[in-house]
Amino acid sequence: MAVVINTNECTSCGDCEPVCPTTSISTKKGMYVVNQATCTECDGEADSPKCITACPVDGCISYA
C-alpha cells in the first residue's frame, strides 16, 4: 500500500516531506512524489498517513 500525490493539486509547499517516517517523499522536477516501494501509509507509526494530515490542500494526497 502507498499514497500518491496529485501533481495537479500539489502546491509544492513541502509540508508532507518532513513528516514521512520512511522518507518516501521527495521532489522530482520541482514536484513532490511518493516512492511506492517504501511508503507504508505510516502503518505502525500513526492512525493514518501523516502526509495526508500535514497537507494543506484537501485531496492532494490520497490512497493509491
PDB file of N, CA, C, O and CB in Angstrom:
ATOM      1  N   MET A   1       0.834  -1.172   0.000  1.00  0.00           N
ATOM      2  CA  MET A   1       0.000   0.000   0.000  1.00  0.00           C
ATOM      3  C   MET A   1       0.886   1.245   0.000  1.00  0.00           C
ATOM      4  O   MET A   1       2.004   1.240   0.515  1.00  0.00           O
ATOM      5  CB  MET A   1      -0.953  -0.007   1.210  1.00  0.00           C
ATOM      6  N   ALA A   2       0.362   2.281  -0.579  1.00  0.00           N
ATOM      7  CA  ALA A   2       1.091   3.540  -0.628  1.00  0.00           C
ATOM      8  C   ALA A   2       0.121   4.670  -0.921  1.00  0.00           C
ATOM      9  O   ALA A   2      -1.005   4.441  -1.363  1.00  0.00           O
ATOM     10  CB  ALA A   2       2.213   3.492  -1.690  1.00  0.00           C
ATOM     11  N   VAL A   3       0.562   5.871  -0.673  1.00  0.00           N
ATOM     12  CA  VAL A   3      -0.232   7.045  -1.027  1.00  0.00           C
ATOM     13  C   VAL A   3       0.340   7.626  -2.311  1.00  0.00           C
ATOM     14  O   VAL A   3       1.444   7.281  -2.732  1.00  0.00           O
ATOM     15  CB  VAL A   3      -0.233   8.111   0.125  1.00  0.00           C
ATOM     16  N   VAL A   4      -0.426   8.503  -2.916  1.00  0.00           N
ATOM     17  CA  VAL A   4       0.010   9.153  -4.146  1.00  0.00           C
ATOM     18  C   VAL A   4      -0.310  10.645  -4.042  1.00  0.00           C
ATOM     19  O   VAL A   4      -1.333  11.034  -3.478  1.00  0.00           O
ATOM     20  CB  VAL A   4      -0.677   8.513  -5.401  1.00  0.00           C
ATOM     21  N   ILE A   5       0.568  11.462  -4.589  1.00  0.00           N
ATOM     22  CA  ILE A   5       0.373  12.908  -4.598  1.00  0.00           C
ATOM     23  C   ILE A   5      -0.137  13.321  -5.970  1.00  0.00           C
ATOM     24  O   ILE A   5       0.476  13.014  -6.993  1.00  0.00           O
ATOM     25  CB  ILE A   5       1.692  13.660  -4.243  1.00  0.00           C
ATOM     26  N   ASN A   6      -1.264  14.019  -5.979  1.00  0.00           N
ATOM     27  CA  ASN A   6      -1.845  14.521  -7.221  1.00  0.00           C
ATOM     28  C   ASN A   6      -1.074  15.782  -7.606  1.00  0.00           C
ATOM     29  O   ASN A   6      -1.230  16.826  -6.972  1.00  0.00           O
ATOM     30  CB  ASN A   6      -3.392  14.813  -7.067  1.00  0.00           C
ATOM     31  N   THR A   7      -0.256  15.689  -8.629  1.00  0.00           N
ATOM     32  CA  THR A   7       0.604  16.811  -9.012  1.00  0.00           C
ATOM     33  C   THR A   7      -0.197  18.006  -9.527  1.00  0.00           C
ATOM     34  O   THR A   7       0.311  19.128  -9.531  1.00  0.00           O
ATOM     35  CB  THR A   7       1.595  16.366 -10.073  1.00  0.00           C
ATOM     36  N   ASN A   8      -1.419  17.790  -9.955  1.00  0.00           N
ATOM     37  CA  ASN A   8      -2.258  18.904 -10.393  1.00  0.00           C
ATOM     38  C   ASN A   8      -2.760  19.731  -9.209  1.00  0.00           C
ATOM     39  O   ASN A   8      -3.097  20.905  -9.364  1.00  0.00           O
ATOM     40  CB  ASN A   8      -3.443  18.384 -11.203  1.00  0.00           C
ATOM     41  N   GLU A   9      -2.806  19.119  -8.035  1.00  0.00           N
ATOM     42  CA  GLU A   9      -3.277  19.796  -6.826  1.00  0.00           C
ATOM     43  C   GLU A   9      -2.126  20.288  -5.940  1.00  0.00           C
ATOM     44  O   GLU A   9      -2.301  21.226  -5.162  1.00  0.00           O
ATOM     45  CB  GLU A   9      -4.171  18.861  -6.028  1.00  0.00           C
ATOM     46  N   CYS A  10      -0.965  19.666  -6.053  1.00  0.00           N
ATOM     47  CA  CYS A  10       0.178  19.971  -5.187  1.00  0.00           C
ATOM     48  C   CYS A  10       0.701  21.385  -5.419  1.00  0.00           C
ATOM     49  O   CYS A  10       0.911  21.808  -6.556  1.00  0.00           O
ATOM     50  CB  CYS A  10       1.299  18.962  -5.418  1.00  0.00           C
ATOM     51  N   THR A  11       0.906  22.106  -4.314  1.00  0.00           N
ATOM     52  CA  THR A  11       1.445  23.465  -4.383  1.00  0.00           C
ATOM     53  C   THR A  11       2.946  23.492  -4.083  1.00  0.00           C
ATOM     54  O   THR A  11       3.552  24.563  -4.040  1.00  0.00           O
ATOM     55  CB  THR A  11       0.701  24.378  -3.405  1.00  0.00           C
ATOM     56  N   SER A  12       3.538  22.327  -3.878  1.00  0.00           N
ATOM     57  CA  SER A  12       4.959  22.188  -3.549  1.00  0.00           C
ATOM     58  C   SER A  12       5.334  22.932  -2.272  1.00  0.00           C
ATOM     59  O   SER A  12       6.420  23.501  -2.168  1.00  0.00           O
ATOM     60  CB  SER A  12       5.810  22.691  -4.699  1.00  0.00           C
ATOM     61  N   CYS A  13       4.424  22.919  -1.306  1.00  0.00           N
ATOM     62  CA  CYS A  13       4.677  23.623  -0.038  1.00  0.00           C
ATOM     63  C   CYS A  13       5.730  22.911   0.815  1.00  0.00           C
ATOM     64  O   CYS A  13       6.417  23.549   1.613  1.00  0.00           O
ATOM     65  CB  CYS A  13       3.376  23.755   0.757  1.00  0.00           C
ATOM     66  N   GLY A  14       5.857  21.590   0.647  1.00  0.00           N
ATOM     67  CA  GLY A  14       6.859  20.846   1.394  1.00  0.00           C
ATOM     68  C   GLY A  14       6.424  20.352   2.752  1.00  0.00           C
ATOM     69  O   GLY A  14       7.230  19.753   3.465  1.00  0.00           O
ATOM     70  N   ASP A  15       5.183  20.576   3.140  1.00  0.00           N
ATOM     71  CA  ASP A  15       4.717  20.156   4.465  1.00  0.00           C
ATOM     72  C   ASP A  15       4.715  18.631   4.639  1.00  0.00           C
ATOM     73  O   ASP A  15       4.833  18.141   5.762  1.00  0.00           O
ATOM     74  CB  ASP A  15       3.317  20.696   4.710  1.00  0.00           C
ATOM     75  N   CYS A  16       4.586  17.898   3.572  1.00  0.00           N
ATOM     76  CA  CYS A  16       4.488  16.438   3.650  1.00  0.00           C
ATOM     77  C   CYS A  16       5.838  15.749   3.863  1.00  0.00           C
ATOM     78  O   CYS A  16       5.927  14.752   4.580  1.00  0.00           O
ATOM     79  CB  CYS A  16       3.853  15.909   2.392  1.00  0.00           C
ATOM     80  N   GLU A  17       6.868  16.277   3.245  1.00  0.00           N
ATOM     81  CA  GLU A  17       8.173  15.605   3.255  1.00  0.00           C
ATOM     82  C   GLU A  17       8.752  15.369   4.649  1.00  0.00           C
ATOM     83  O   GLU A  17       9.172  14.246   4.929  1.00  0.00           O
ATOM     84  CB  GLU A  17       9.145  16.407   2.459  1.00  0.00           C
ATOM     85  N   PRO A  18       8.799  16.363   5.537  1.00  0.00           N
ATOM     86  CA  PRO A  18       9.443  16.131   6.836  1.00  0.00           C
ATOM     87  C   PRO A  18       8.660  15.226   7.784  1.00  0.00           C
ATOM     88  O   PRO A  18       9.237  14.713   8.743  1.00  0.00           O
ATOM     89  CB  PRO A  18       9.675  17.436   7.506  1.00  0.00           C
ATOM     90  N   VAL A  19       7.375  15.015   7.550  1.00  0.00           N
ATOM     91  CA  VAL A  19       6.595  14.172   8.465  1.00  0.00           C
ATOM     92  C   VAL A  19       6.603  12.701   8.061  1.00  0.00           C
ATOM     93  O   VAL A  19       6.088  11.861   8.799  1.00  0.00           O
ATOM     94  CB  VAL A  19       5.165  14.667   8.529  1.00  0.00           C
ATOM     95  N   CYS A  20       7.172  12.376   6.917  1.00  0.00           N
ATOM     96  CA  CYS A  20       7.187  10.991   6.435  1.00  0.00           C
ATOM     97  C   CYS A  20       8.221  10.163   7.204  1.00  0.00           C
ATOM     98  O   CYS A  20       9.419  10.434   7.115  1.00  0.00           O
ATOM     99  CB  CYS A  20       7.489  10.949   4.918  1.00  0.00           C
ATOM    100  N   PRO A  21       7.767   9.158   7.958  1.00  0.00           N
ATOM    101  CA  PRO A  21       8.703   8.371   8.766  1.00  0.00           C
ATOM    102  C   PRO A  21       9.593   7.436   7.939  1.00  0.00           C
ATOM    103  O   PRO A  21      10.611   6.958   8.439  1.00  0.00           O
ATOM    104  CB  PRO A  21       7.934   7.560   9.773  1.00  0.00           C
ATOM    105  N   THR A  22       9.226   7.174   6.695  1.00  0.00           N
ATOM    106  CA  THR A  22      10.022   6.285   5.850  1.00  0.00           C
ATOM    107  C   THR A  22      10.809   7.044   4.786  1.00  0.00           C
ATOM    108  O   THR A  22      11.395   6.431   3.893  1.00  0.00           O
ATOM    109  CB  THR A  22       9.125   5.263   5.187  1.00  0.00           C
ATOM    110  N   THR A  23      10.824   8.348   4.873  1.00  0.00           N
ATOM    111  CA  THR A  23      11.467   9.232   3.896  1.00  0.00           C
ATOM    112  C   THR A  23      11.114   8.841   2.459  1.00  0.00           C
ATOM    113  O   THR A  23      11.973   8.830   1.577  1.00  0.00           O
ATOM    114  CB  THR A  23      12.986   9.206   4.082  1.00  0.00           C
ATOM    115  N   SER A  24       9.848   8.525   2.242  1.00  0.00           N
ATOM    116  CA  SER A  24       9.369   8.104   0.929  1.00  0.00           C
ATOM    117  C   SER A  24       8.955   9.263   0.045  1.00  0.00           C
ATOM    118  O   SER A  24       8.656   9.059  -1.131  1.00  0.00           O
ATOM    119  CB  SER A  24       8.218   7.168   1.085  1.00  0.00           C
ATOM    120  N   ILE A  25       8.930  10.471   0.579  1.00  0.00           N
ATOM    121  CA  ILE A  25       8.512  11.634  -0.200  1.00  0.00           C
ATOM    122  C   ILE A  25       9.749  12.454  -0.575  1.00  0.00           C
ATOM    123  O   ILE A  25      10.584  12.783   0.267  1.00  0.00           O
ATOM    124  CB  ILE A  25       7.488  12.504   0.597  1.00  0.00           C
ATOM    125  N   SER A  26       9.833  12.769  -1.859  1.00  0.00           N
ATOM    126  CA  SER A  26      10.952  13.572  -2.347  1.00  0.00           C
ATOM    127  C   SER A  26      10.464  14.445  -3.499  1.00  0.00           C
ATOM    128  O   SER A  26       9.311  14.351  -3.920  1.00  0.00           O
ATOM    129  CB  SER A  26      12.142  12.667  -2.798  1.00  0.00           C
ATOM    130  N   THR A  27      11.346  15.282  -3.994  1.00  0.00           N
ATOM    131  CA  THR A  27      10.970  16.129  -5.123  1.00  0.00           C
ATOM    132  C   THR A  27      11.535  15.564  -6.415  1.00  0.00           C
ATOM    133  O   THR A  27      12.621  14.986  -6.449  1.00  0.00           O
ATOM    134  CB  THR A  27      11.460  17.569  -4.910  1.00  0.00           C
ATOM    135  N   LYS A  28      10.768  15.748  -7.467  1.00  0.00           N
ATOM    136  CA  LYS A  28      11.192  15.347  -8.796  1.00  0.00           C
ATOM    137  C   LYS A  28      10.695  16.421  -9.754  1.00  0.00           C
ATOM    138  O   LYS A  28       9.490  16.618  -9.907  1.00  0.00           O
ATOM    139  CB  LYS A  28      10.644  13.917  -9.183  1.00  0.00           C
ATOM    140  N   LYS A  29      11.617  17.103 -10.385  1.00  0.00           N
ATOM    141  CA  LYS A  29      11.289  18.206 -11.293  1.00  0.00           C
ATOM    142  C   LYS A  29      10.425  19.264 -10.610  1.00  0.00           C
ATOM    143  O   LYS A  29       9.509  19.817 -11.218  1.00  0.00           O
ATOM    144  CB  LYS A  29      10.572  17.674 -12.532  1.00  0.00           C
ATOM    145  N   GLY A  30      10.727  19.541  -9.337  1.00  0.00           N
ATOM    146  CA  GLY A  30      10.035  20.578  -8.596  1.00  0.00           C
ATOM    147  C   GLY A  30       8.711  20.169  -7.971  1.00  0.00           C
ATOM    148  O   GLY A  30       8.070  20.983  -7.307  1.00  0.00           O
ATOM    149  N   MET A  31       8.293  18.936  -8.165  1.00  0.00           N
ATOM    150  CA  MET A  31       7.032  18.458  -7.595  1.00  0.00           C
ATOM    151  C   MET A  31       7.330  17.318  -6.619  1.00  0.00           C
ATOM    152  O   MET A  31       8.305  16.584  -6.778  1.00  0.00           O
ATOM    153  CB  MET A  31       6.049  17.987  -8.720  1.00  0.00           C
ATOM    154  N   TYR A  32       6.484  17.188  -5.624  1.00  0.00           N
ATOM    155  CA  TYR A  32       6.664  16.119  -4.645  1.00  0.00           C
ATOM    156  C   TYR A  32       6.056  14.821  -5.171  1.00  0.00           C
ATOM    157  O   TYR A  32       4.983  14.813  -5.773  1.00  0.00           O
ATOM    158  CB  TYR A  32       6.026  16.504  -3.291  1.00  0.00           C
ATOM    159  N   VAL A  33       6.772  13.729  -4.928  1.00  0.00           N
ATOM    160  CA  VAL A  33       6.333  12.400  -5.344  1.00  0.00           C
ATOM    161  C   VAL A  33       6.553  11.428  -4.193  1.00  0.00           C
ATOM    162  O   VAL A  33       7.360  11.677  -3.298  1.00  0.00           O
ATOM    163  CB  VAL A  33       7.091  11.929  -6.623  1.00  0.00           C
ATOM    164  N   VAL A  34       5.820  10.310  -4.232  1.00  0.00           N
ATOM    165  CA  VAL A  34       5.939   9.277  -3.203  1.00  0.00           C
ATOM    166  C   VAL A  34       6.575   8.039  -3.815  1.00  0.00           C
ATOM    167  O   VAL A  34       6.151   7.571  -4.872  1.00  0.00           O
ATOM    168  CB  VAL A  34       4.552   8.937  -2.585  1.00  0.00           C
ATOM    169  N   ASN A  35       7.589   7.514  -3.150  1.00  0.00           N
ATOM    170  CA  ASN A  35       8.207   6.263  -3.577  1.00  0.00           C
ATOM    171  C   ASN A  35       7.260   5.135  -3.168  1.00  0.00           C
ATOM    172  O   ASN A  35       7.130   4.824  -1.984  1.00  0.00           O
ATOM    173  CB  ASN A  35       9.649   6.074  -2.943  1.00  0.00           C
ATOM    174  N   GLN A  36       6.612   4.536  -4.137  1.00  0.00           N
ATOM    175  CA  GLN A  36       5.615   3.497  -3.878  1.00  0.00           C
ATOM    176  C   GLN A  36       6.227   2.254  -3.230  1.00  0.00           C
ATOM    177  O   GLN A  36       5.532   1.516  -2.531  1.00  0.00           O
ATOM    178  CB  GLN A  36       4.923   3.110  -5.173  1.00  0.00           C
ATOM    179  N   ALA A  37       7.494   2.021  -3.451  1.00  0.00           N
ATOM    180  CA  ALA A  37       8.168   0.836  -2.909  1.00  0.00           C
ATOM    181  C   ALA A  37       8.439   0.932  -1.415  1.00  0.00           C
ATOM    182  O   ALA A  37       8.551  -0.091  -0.740  1.00  0.00           O
ATOM    183  CB  ALA A  37       9.465   0.612  -3.633  1.00  0.00           C
ATOM    184  N   THR A  38       8.546   2.161  -0.886  1.00  0.00           N
ATOM    185  CA  THR A  38       8.895   2.307   0.526  1.00  0.00           C
ATOM    186  C   THR A  38       7.789   2.895   1.392  1.00  0.00           C
ATOM    187  O   THR A  38       7.868   2.821   2.619  1.00  0.00           O
ATOM    188  CB  THR A  38      10.102   3.160   0.647  1.00  0.00           C
ATOM    189  N   CYS A  39       6.759   3.476   0.781  1.00  0.00           N
ATOM    190  CA  CYS A  39       5.657   4.057   1.547  1.00  0.00           C
ATOM    191  C   CYS A  39       4.857   2.954   2.239  1.00  0.00           C
ATOM    192  O   CYS A  39       4.474   1.966   1.613  1.00  0.00           O
ATOM    193  CB  CYS A  39       4.736   4.896   0.630  1.00  0.00           C
ATOM    194  N   THR A  40       4.612   3.134   3.528  1.00  0.00           N
ATOM    195  CA  THR A  40       3.849   2.157   4.315  1.00  0.00           C
ATOM    196  C   THR A  40       2.514   2.716   4.787  1.00  0.00           C
ATOM    197  O   THR A  40       1.816   2.082   5.578  1.00  0.00           O
ATOM    198  CB  THR A  40       4.661   1.703   5.516  1.00  0.00           C
ATOM    199  N   GLU A  41       2.155   3.917   4.298  1.00  0.00           N
ATOM    200  CA  GLU A  41       0.965   4.630   4.774  1.00  0.00           C
ATOM    201  C   GLU A  41       1.039   4.851   6.289  1.00  0.00           C
ATOM    202  O   GLU A  41       0.010   4.942   6.958  1.00  0.00           O
ATOM    203  CB  GLU A  41      -0.320   3.845   4.409  1.00  0.00           C
ATOM    204  N   CYS A  42       2.249   4.935   6.817  1.00  0.00           N
ATOM    205  CA  CYS A  42       2.527   5.169   8.236  1.00  0.00           C
ATOM    206  C   CYS A  42       1.992   4.053   9.135  1.00  0.00           C
ATOM    207  O   CYS A  42       1.698   4.280  10.309  1.00  0.00           O
ATOM    208  CB  CYS A  42       1.929   6.495   8.664  1.00  0.00           C
ATOM    209  N   ASP A  43       1.869   2.861   8.581  1.00  0.00           N
ATOM    210  CA  ASP A  43       1.408   1.714   9.356  1.00  0.00           C
ATOM    211  C   ASP A  43       2.366   1.482  10.531  1.00  0.00           C
ATOM    212  O   ASP A  43       3.574   1.339  10.340  1.00  0.00           O
ATOM    213  CB  ASP A  43       1.309   0.439   8.458  1.00  0.00           C
ATOM    214  N   GLY A  44       1.823   1.448  11.721  1.00  0.00           N
ATOM    215  CA  GLY A  44       2.625   1.278  12.922  1.00  0.00           C
ATOM    216  C   GLY A  44       3.166   2.588  13.469  1.00  0.00           C
ATOM    217  O   GLY A  44       3.705   2.617  14.575  1.00  0.00           O
ATOM    218  N   GLU A  45       3.035   3.657  12.725  1.00  0.00           N
ATOM    219  CA  GLU A  45       3.527   4.974  13.136  1.00  0.00           C
ATOM    220  C   GLU A  45       2.383   5.904  13.548  1.00  0.00           C
ATOM    221  O   GLU A  45       2.521   6.696  14.480  1.00  0.00           O
ATOM    222  CB  GLU A  45       4.332   5.612  12.002  1.00  0.00           C
ATOM    223  N   ALA A  46       1.255   5.799  12.843  1.00  0.00           N
ATOM    224  CA  ALA A  46       0.120   6.701  13.078  1.00  0.00           C
ATOM    225  C   ALA A  46      -1.164   6.017  12.623  1.00  0.00           C
ATOM    226  O   ALA A  46      -1.122   5.002  11.928  1.00  0.00           O
ATOM    227  CB  ALA A  46       0.315   8.059  12.332  1.00  0.00           C
ATOM    228  N   ASP A  47      -2.298   6.577  13.016  1.00  0.00           N
ATOM    229  CA  ASP A  47      -3.590   6.007  12.634  1.00  0.00           C
ATOM    230  C   ASP A  47      -3.897   6.195  11.152  1.00  0.00           C
ATOM    231  O   ASP A  47      -4.646   5.415  10.562  1.00  0.00           O
ATOM    232  CB  ASP A  47      -4.691   6.628  13.461  1.00  0.00           C
ATOM    233  N   SER A  48      -3.321   7.225  10.560  1.00  0.00           N
ATOM    234  CA  SER A  48      -3.491   7.485   9.130  1.00  0.00           C
ATOM    235  C   SER A  48      -2.195   8.088   8.612  1.00  0.00           C
ATOM    236  O   SER A  48      -1.359   8.518   9.406  1.00  0.00           O
ATOM    237  CB  SER A  48      -4.713   8.437   8.855  1.00  0.00           C
ATOM    238  N   PRO A  49      -2.011   8.130   7.306  1.00  0.00           N
ATOM    239  CA  PRO A  49      -0.770   8.683   6.768  1.00  0.00           C
ATOM    240  C   PRO A  49      -0.529  10.125   7.230  1.00  0.00           C
ATOM    241  O   PRO A  49      -1.395  10.988   7.091  1.00  0.00           O
ATOM    242  CB  PRO A  49      -0.796   8.627   5.248  1.00  0.00           C
ATOM    243  N   LYS A  50       0.646  10.360   7.771  1.00  0.00           N
ATOM    244  CA  LYS A  50       0.994  11.671   8.301  1.00  0.00           C
ATOM    245  C   LYS A  50       1.006  12.744   7.223  1.00  0.00           C
ATOM    246  O   LYS A  50       0.694  13.903   7.496  1.00  0.00           O
ATOM    247  CB  LYS A  50       2.341  11.613   8.976  1.00  0.00           C
ATOM    248  N   CYS A  51       1.362  12.369   6.009  1.00  0.00           N
ATOM    249  CA  CYS A  51       1.435  13.354   4.933  1.00  0.00           C
ATOM    250  C   CYS A  51       0.054  13.901   4.581  1.00  0.00           C
ATOM    251  O   CYS A  51      -0.086  15.081   4.261  1.00  0.00           O
ATOM    252  CB  CYS A  51       2.083  12.736   3.697  1.00  0.00           C
ATOM    253  N   ILE A  52      -0.968  13.038   4.640  1.00  0.00           N
ATOM    254  CA  ILE A  52      -2.331  13.492   4.349  1.00  0.00           C
ATOM    255  C   ILE A  52      -2.770  14.502   5.398  1.00  0.00           C
ATOM    256  O   ILE A  52      -3.402  15.506   5.071  1.00  0.00           O
ATOM    257  CB  ILE A  52      -3.316  12.296   4.303  1.00  0.00           C
ATOM    258  N   THR A  53      -2.438  14.241   6.652  1.00  0.00           N
ATOM    259  CA  THR A  53      -2.787  15.152   7.739  1.00  0.00           C
ATOM    260  C   THR A  53      -2.039  16.474   7.608  1.00  0.00           C
ATOM    261  O   THR A  53      -2.604  17.533   7.879  1.00  0.00           O
ATOM    262  CB  THR A  53      -2.483  14.508   9.094  1.00  0.00           C
ATOM    263  N   ALA A  54      -0.791  16.423   7.201  1.00  0.00           N
ATOM    264  CA  ALA A  54       0.037  17.632   7.102  1.00  0.00           C
ATOM    265  C   ALA A  54      -0.285  18.494   5.887  1.00  0.00           C
ATOM    266  O   ALA A  54      -0.055  19.703   5.907  1.00  0.00           O
ATOM    267  CB  ALA A  54       1.488  17.248   7.061  1.00  0.00           C
ATOM    268  N   CYS A  55      -0.805  17.895   4.852  1.00  0.00           N
ATOM    269  CA  CYS A  55      -1.051  18.618   3.597  1.00  0.00           C
ATOM    270  C   CYS A  55      -2.187  19.636   3.755  1.00  0.00           C
ATOM    271  O   CYS A  55      -3.272  19.280   4.214  1.00  0.00           O
ATOM    272  CB  CYS A  55      -1.388  17.625   2.467  1.00  0.00           C
ATOM    273  N   PRO A  56      -1.949  20.895   3.382  1.00  0.00           N
ATOM    274  CA  PRO A  56      -2.988  21.914   3.499  1.00  0.00           C
ATOM    275  C   PRO A  56      -4.031  21.882   2.373  1.00  0.00           C
ATOM    276  O   PRO A  56      -5.032  22.596   2.439  1.00  0.00           O
ATOM    277  CB  PRO A  56      -2.347  23.263   3.535  1.00  0.00           C
ATOM    278  N   VAL A  57      -3.804  21.066   1.351  1.00  0.00           N
ATOM    279  CA  VAL A  57      -4.714  21.006   0.213  1.00  0.00           C
ATOM    280  C   VAL A  57      -5.534  19.717   0.271  1.00  0.00           C
ATOM    281  O   VAL A  57      -4.994  18.620   0.129  1.00  0.00           O
ATOM    282  CB  VAL A  57      -3.931  21.094  -1.120  1.00  0.00           C
ATOM    283  N   ASP A  58      -6.839  19.861   0.481  1.00  0.00           N
ATOM    284  CA  ASP A  58      -7.717  18.686   0.547  1.00  0.00           C
ATOM    285  C   ASP A  58      -7.677  17.923  -0.770  1.00  0.00           C
ATOM    286  O   ASP A  58      -7.829  18.511  -1.841  1.00  0.00           O
ATOM    287  CB  ASP A  58      -9.168  19.103   0.879  1.00  0.00           C
ATOM    288  N   GLY A  59      -7.472  16.615  -0.687  1.00  0.00           N
ATOM    289  CA  GLY A  59      -7.478  15.758  -1.860  1.00  0.00           C
ATOM    290  C   GLY A  59      -6.179  15.708  -2.636  1.00  0.00           C
ATOM    291  O   GLY A  59      -6.093  15.009  -3.646  1.00  0.00           O
ATOM    292  N   CYS A  60      -5.169  16.430  -2.190  1.00  0.00           N
ATOM    293  CA  CYS A  60      -3.890  16.425  -2.895  1.00  0.00           C
ATOM    294  C   CYS A  60      -3.191  15.088  -2.740  1.00  0.00           C
ATOM    295  O   CYS A  60      -2.630  14.560  -3.700  1.00  0.00           O
ATOM    296  CB  CYS A  60      -2.990  17.548  -2.383  1.00  0.00           C
ATOM    297  N   ILE A  61      -3.223  14.538  -1.535  1.00  0.00           N
ATOM    298  CA  ILE A  61      -2.597  13.240  -1.264  1.00  0.00           C
ATOM    299  C   ILE A  61      -3.712  12.250  -0.947  1.00  0.00           C
ATOM    300  O   ILE A  61      -4.580  12.518  -0.115  1.00  0.00           O
ATOM    301  CB  ILE A  61      -1.554  13.330  -0.077  1.00  0.00           C
ATOM    302  N   SER A  62      -3.676  11.105  -1.619  1.00  0.00           N
ATOM    303  CA  SER A  62      -4.730  10.118  -1.415  1.00  0.00           C
ATOM    304  C   SER A  62      -4.143   8.707  -1.447  1.00  0.00           C
ATOM    305  O   SER A  62      -2.974   8.509  -1.777  1.00  0.00           O
ATOM    306  CB  SER A  62      -5.831  10.269  -2.486  1.00  0.00           C
ATOM    307  N   TYR A  63      -4.969   7.754  -1.103  1.00  0.00           N
ATOM    308  CA  TYR A  63      -4.564   6.354  -1.146  1.00  0.00           C
ATOM    309  C   TYR A  63      -4.462   5.908  -2.594  1.00  0.00           C
ATOM    310  O   TYR A  63      -5.317   6.243  -3.415  1.00  0.00           O
ATOM    311  CB  TYR A  63      -5.559   5.460  -0.365  1.00  0.00           C
ATOM    312  N   ALA A  64      -3.430   5.162  -2.905  1.00  0.00           N
ATOM    313  CA  ALA A  64      -3.215   4.678  -4.274  1.00  0.00           C
ATOM    314  C   ALA A  64      -4.212   3.600  -4.645  1.00  0.00           C
ATOM    315  O   ALA A  64      -4.174   3.082  -5.762  1.00  0.00           O
ATOM    316  CB  ALA A  64      -1.797   4.144  -4.435  1.00  0.00           C
TER     317      ALA A  64
END
